Amino acid sequence: MGSITKTMKVDKSSGKPVAKFRAYVRRQGFASKSKVCDTEREAKEWIRNNDADAVQEKAVSGTTLASVIEDFTSAPAMKGTKYWSASHLDFWIAHMGLMRIGEISRKDINAAKAKLQNKAAYRSVPGGSIATTAKVTPATVNRYLASLSSVLNYAMEHEIIDAHPMKGGKVKKLTEGTGRTRILTAKEEGELLEQADRSTWPMLGLFVRMCLTTAARRSEVLNLRWKDVNFDESVAILGKTKNGKARALPLVTSVRAALSEAQKVKPLKSDFVFFNPRDPSKVFNPDAAWKQCRIDAGLWADRDDPLDRVVLHTTRHTSVTKMLRGGANLAQAAVVSGHQTLAMLKRYEHLAAADAVAIAEQHLEGKG
């Protein structure tokens, strides 16, 4: 940033007062400079030249977003940097990775956000994921923005950048929908498990039980390998989840016993717990078996609103809600479910009116 001050001095040869103009250039991250000029025009020209030199110097020596992300992912978590997903950061690297992080503007981020809104949503399948015809949801877009914001918070903390381009409403979040709200009742859970045990795929019962007792995502359970299962500690260690981080799935007694029985008959050529019988080296696709299970349980398209119907993610939603209703707090539920932040978990905390009444009766009635 440049400034000019005018001073009057006496010329030694003529003895007359003359004006002198001192130009200053101060830019954060650079040494301050100044020069005395004979005219204001000369001072302004000197400031412009020095500003241009500083911009060029910053462009040459500046750090790219990709290199900051590389350091960020290996750095200890701190306030403002805990939430991020590897797949989200891959998107930002692809779109802005070569840009100098200090030059990334609100305009750049909003342009990338517009592209993100047209990005195809992916669905997990055995062995990976496939693109669908649907676009990513507003909630997903906001998660991508949150990952980038964590990187920029890290850059601010380490004085890599002077200002956060997403703060102060400069990059607005999208309005999120309510999402799926279906929670299984105890009766519905029982019917699903009963029909799962009768499935033509003999592992469906174990698969559904694991989903209901671990609050895990479909892909996390399906891709489970025997080397991940620790019977002594009653956990299954997932090396990499949707968030790109490892976590442990708790194995309750009934699941642990079922896994023990399944291990006795596992194929020699497969390490997958839920292997494909026709090709044990691959994971089984449970879609057809899961659909038939819901049909037999009377839970296939049983409600008009598609967002209120039973899908596999309903088991995760149900598990988290049951923990909260059972007395677990958000932090405790997050340990089981693997949610990275409590803010993300709050969307599951939707107690029914009857629960609210019971809580009020217990804590606010003033009895006793």
C-alpha positions in Angstrom: 0.0 0.0 0.0 1.5 3.4 -1.0 1.3 6.8 0.5 2.9 10.2 -0.2 3.8 13.0 2.2 4.7 16.5 1.1 7.4 18.6 2.9 8.9 22.0 2.2 12.6 22.4 2.2 15.0 25.3 1.5 17.1 24.9 -1.6 20.7 25.5 -0.7 21.7 27.2 -3.9 18.8 29.5 -4.4 17.6 29.9 -0.8 14.0 29.4 -1.9 11.5 26.9 -0.4 10.8 23.9 -2.6 8.4 21.0 -2.3 9.6 17.5 -1.8 7.5 14.4 -2.0 8.4 11.3 0.0 6.7 8.1 -1.3 6.2 5.1 1.0 5.3 1.5 0.1 4.2 -0.8 2.9 2.9 -4.3 2.0 2.5 -7.1 4.6 5.2 -9.7 4.1 7.6 -7.3 2.4 10.2 -4.8 3.6 8.9 -1.2 3.7 10.4 1.2 1.1 10.5 4.9 0.7 12.0 7.5 -1.7 12.1 11.3 -1.9 11.0 12.6 -5.2 11.0 16.1 -6.8 7.4 15.9 -8.0 4.2 14.2 -6.9 3.9 12.6 -10.3 7.3 11.1 -9.9 6.3 9.7 -6.4 3.1 8.2 -7.8 5.0 6.5 -10.6 7.6 5.1 -8.1 4.8 3.6 -6.0 3.1 2.0 -9.0 6.4 0.4 -10.1 7.1 -1.0 -6.6 3.6 -2.4 -6.3 4.1 -4.2 -9.6 7.4 -5.5 -8.4 5.8 -6.8 -5.1 3.0 -8.6 -7.0 5.5 -10.2 -9.2 7.7 -11.3 -6.3 4.6 -12.7 -4.5 3.6 -14.7 -7.7 7.1 -16.2 -7.9 7.5 -17.0 -4.3 3.9 -17.6 -3.3 2.6 -21.0 -2.1 0.1 -22.9 -4.2 -3.2 -24.2 -2.8 -2.1 -27.7 -3.6 1.1 -27.5 -1.6 -0.7 -26.0 1.4 -3.2 -28.8 1.3 -0.4 -31.3 1.3 1.0 -29.8 4.5 -2.5 -29.3 6.0 -3.5 -33.0 5.7 -0.4 -34.1 7.7 -0.7 -31.4 10.3 -2.3 -31.9 13.8 -5.9 -30.8 13.9 -6.7 -27.5 15.6 -9.7 -25.3 16.1 -11.2 -24.5 12.7 -9.3 -27.2 10.8 -10.9 -30.5 12.2 -13.4 -31.0 9.4 -12.2 -32.1 6.0 -12.6 -34.9 3.5 -10.0 -36.2 1.1 -12.4 -36.4 -1.8 -13.4 -32.7 -1.1 -9.8 -31.6 -1.2 -9.2 -33.5 -4.4 -11.9 -31.4 -6.0 -10.3 -28.1 -4.8 -6.9 -29.3 -6.0 -8.3 -30.1 -9.4 -9.9 -26.7 -9.8 -7.6 -24.3 -8.0 -4.5 -26.4 -6.9 -2.0 -24.5 -9.1 -3.2 -21.0 -7.9 -1.2 -19.1 -5.4 -3.3 -19.4 -2.2 -2.9 -15.7 -1.4 -4.4 -14.8 -4.7 -7.5 -17.0 -4.4 -10.5 -14.7 -4.3 -14.2 -14.9 -3.4 -14.9 -14.9 -7.2 -12.6 -17.9 -7.7 -14.3 -19.9 -5.0 -17.8 -19.0 -6.1 -17.0 -20.0 -9.7 -15.8 -23.4 -8.4 -18.9 -23.7 -6.3 -21.1 -23.2 -9.4 -19.3 -26.1 -11.1 -19.7 -28.2 -8.0 -23.4 -27.7 -8.0 -23.5 -29.3 -11.4 -21.3 -32.2 -10.3 -22.9 -35.7 -10.5 -23.7 -37.4 -7.2 -22.0 -40.7 -6.7 -23.4 -43.9 -5.2 -21.3 -46.5 -3.4 -21.2 -49.9 -5.0 -19.0 -52.9 -4.2 -15.5 -52.1 -5.1 -16.0 -48.3 -5.5 -18.6 -45.8 -6.6 -20.6 -44.9 -9.7 -22.0 -41.6 -11.0 -25.8 -41.2 -10.8 -28.1 -39.0 -12.9 -28.7 -36.8 -9.8 -26.6 -33.7 -8.9 -24.9 -33.3 -5.5 -27.1 -31.9 -2.8 -26.8 -28.5 -1.3 -25.6 -30.2 1.9 -22.8 -31.9 0.0 -21.8 -28.6 -1.6 -21.6 -27.0 1.9 -19.3 -29.9 3.1 -16.9 -29.2 0.2 -16.9 -25.5 1.2 -16.2 -26.5 4.8 -13.2 -28.6 3.8 -11.7 -25.6 1.8 -12.5 -23.3 4.7 -10.5 -25.6 7.1 -7.5 -25.3 4.7 -7.8 -21.5 4.6 -8.1 -21.4 8.4 -4.8 -23.4 8.6 -3.2 -21.0 6.2 -4.3 -18.0 8.3 -3.0 -19.5 11.5 0.4 -20.1 9.9 0.5 -16.6 8.3 0.5 -18.0 4.8 -2.3 -15.7 3.8 -3.3 -12.3 5.2 -7.1 -12.7 4.8 -9.7 -15.5 4.6 -11.6 -15.1 1.3 -14.6 -17.0 2.6 -15.3 -15.1 5.8 -17.8 -12.3 6.3 -20.4 -13.8 4.0 -18.2 -13.6 1.0 -19.0 -17.1 0.0 -22.5 -18.1 1.0 -23.6 -21.6 2.0 -26.5 -23.2 0.2 -29.8 -23.7 1.9 -30.0 -27.3 2.9 -33.1 -29.5 2.7 -34.3 -31.5 5.6 -33.0 -34.7 4.0 -34.2 -38.1 5.0 -36.0 -38.3 8.3 -37.2 -41.9 8.4 -36.4 -43.7 11.6 -37.2 -47.4 12.0 -39.5 -48.4 14.8 -38.6 -51.4 17.0 -41.2 -53.4 15.2 -39.8 -52.4 11.8 -36.3 -53.3 12.8 -37.5 -56.7 13.9 -39.3 -57.3 10.7 -36.3 -56.3 8.6 -34.0 -58.6 10.5 -36.4 -61.5 10.3 -36.7 -61.2 6.6 -32.9 -60.6 6.2 -32.2 -63.9 8.0 -34.5 -65.6 5.4 -32.7 -64.0 2.4 -31.3 -66.0 -0.4 -28.0 -64.2 0.4 -27.0 -65.9 3.7 -24.9 -62.9 4.8 -27.8 -60.3 4.6 -28.8 -60.8 8.3 -25.2 -60.1 9.5 -24.9 -57.2 7.1 -28.1 -55.5 8.3 -27.2 -56.1 12.0 -23.8 -54.5 11.5 -25.4 -51.4 9.9 -27.9 -51.1 12.8 -25.3 -51.6 15.5 -22.4 -49.6 14.2 -24.2 -46.6 12.5 -21.7 -47.2 9.7 -22.2 -46.3 6.1 -23.0 -48.9 3.5 -19.5 -48.8 1.9 -17.8 -49.1 5.2 -19.6 -52.3 6.1 -19.5 -53.8 2.6 -15.7 -53.3 2.2 -14.9 -54.8 5.5 -12.0 -57.3 5.4 -11.2 -60.1 7.9 -7.8 -58.5 8.6 -9.8 -55.5 9.9 -11.7 -57.5 12.5 -10.2 -57.7 16.0 -12.2 -60.2 18.0 -10.2 -59.6 21.2 -10.9 -55.9 21.2 -14.5 -56.2 19.7 -13.8 -53.7 17.0 -13.3 -53.6 13.2 -10.7 -51.0 12.2 -11.5 -49.2 9.0 -8.3 -47.9 7.4 -10.0 -45.3 5.2 -13.6 -44.0 5.4 -15.6 -41.5 3.4 -13.8 -38.8 5.2 -10.4 -40.2 4.4 -9.7 -41.1 8.0 -9.5 -44.3 9.9 -12.0 -45.3 12.6 -13.2 -48.3 14.6 -16.5 -50.0 14.3 -17.8 -51.4 17.6 -18.8 -55.1 17.4 -21.6 -55.9 19.8 -22.0 -59.4 21.2 -24.5 -60.7 18.6 -22.5 -59.3 15.7 -19.3 -60.7 17.0 -20.8 -64.1 17.4 -22.2 -64.0 13.8 -18.8 -62.9 12.5 -17.1 -65.8 14.3 -19.5 -68.2 12.6 -19.0 -66.6 9.2 -15.2 -66.7 9.5 -15.4 -70.5 9.7 -16.8 -70.9 6.2 -15.1 -68.0 4.4 -13.5 -68.8 1.1 -9.7 -69.2 1.1 -9.3 -66.8 -1.9 -11.1 -63.9 -0.3 -10.4 -61.6 2.6 -13.8 -59.8 2.2 -16.3 -60.5 4.9 -19.2 -59.8 2.5 -17.7 -61.6 -0.5 -19.4 -62.3 -3.8 -20.1 -66.1 -3.9 -19.5 -66.2 -7.7 -16.2 -64.4 -7.4 -14.8 -64.4 -3.8 -12.2 -61.8 -4.8 -14.9 -59.2 -5.1 -17.5 -57.7 -2.8 -21.1 -58.8 -3.1 -23.7 -56.3 -4.3 -26.6 -56.5 -1.9 -29.1 -54.3 -3.8 -31.4 -57.0 -5.0 -31.4 -58.9 -1.7 -31.9 -55.7 0.3 -34.9 -54.7 -1.9 -36.5 -58.1 -1.5 -36.0 -57.9 2.2 -37.9 -54.6 2.4 -40.6 -56.0 0.2 -41.1 -59.0 2.4 -41.0 -56.8 5.5 -43.7 -54.5 4.0 -41.2 -51.6 3.9 -40.7 -51.1 0.2 -42.1 -47.8 -1.0 -44.5 -47.8 2.0 -44.8 -44.0 2.1 -45.6 -41.4 -0.6 -42.6 -39.2 0.1 -39.5 -40.8 -1.4 -37.4 -39.1 1.3 -39.5 -40.8 4.0 -39.0 -44.3 2.7 -36.7 -47.0 4.1 -33.3 -47.1 2.5 -30.0 -48.5 3.7 -28.9 -45.1 5.1 -32.1 -45.3 7.3 -30.1 -47.8 9.5 -27.4 -45.2 10.2 -30.0 -42.5 10.9 -31.9 -44.9 13.2 -28.8 -45.9 15.1 -27.6 -42.4 15.9 -31.1 -41.4 16.9 -31.4 -44.4 19.2 -28.2 -43.6 20.9 -29.3 -40.0 21.5 -32.7 -41.1 22.8 -31.0 -43.7 25.0 -29.0 -41.0 26.8 -25.8 -40.7 24.8 -24.6 -37.2 24.1 -23.5 -35.9 20.7 -19.8 -36.5 21.4 -20.5 -40.1 22.5 -22.7 -40.8 19.5 -20.0 -39.3 17.2 -17.4 -41.8 18.5 -19.6 -44.7 17.2 -20.9 -43.1 14.0 -17.7 -41.5 12.9 -19.1 -38.0 12.3 -16.2 -35.6 12.3 -17.9 -32.7 13.9 -20.8 -32.3 16.4 -22.4 -29.8 14.0 -22.8 -32.5 11.4 -24.3 -34.8 13.9 -26.9 -32.3 15.1 -29.0 -33.0 12.0 -29.8 -36.4 13.5 -30.9 -35.0 16.8 -34.6 -34.7 16.1 -36.4 -36.1 19.1 -40.1 -36.7 18.6 -42.7 -34.7 20.5 -43.3 -37.5 22.9 -39.6 -37.6 23.8 -39.6 -33.8 24.4 -42.6 -34.2 26.8 -40.9 -37.0 28.7 -37.7 -34.9 29.1 -39.7 -31.9 30.3 -41.7 -34.1 32.7 -38.4 -35.5 34.1 -36.3 -32.4 34.4 -38.7 -29.4 34.3 -41.8 -30.4 36.2 -40.2 -29.6 39.5 -41.5 -32.7 41.3 -39.6 -33.8 44.3 
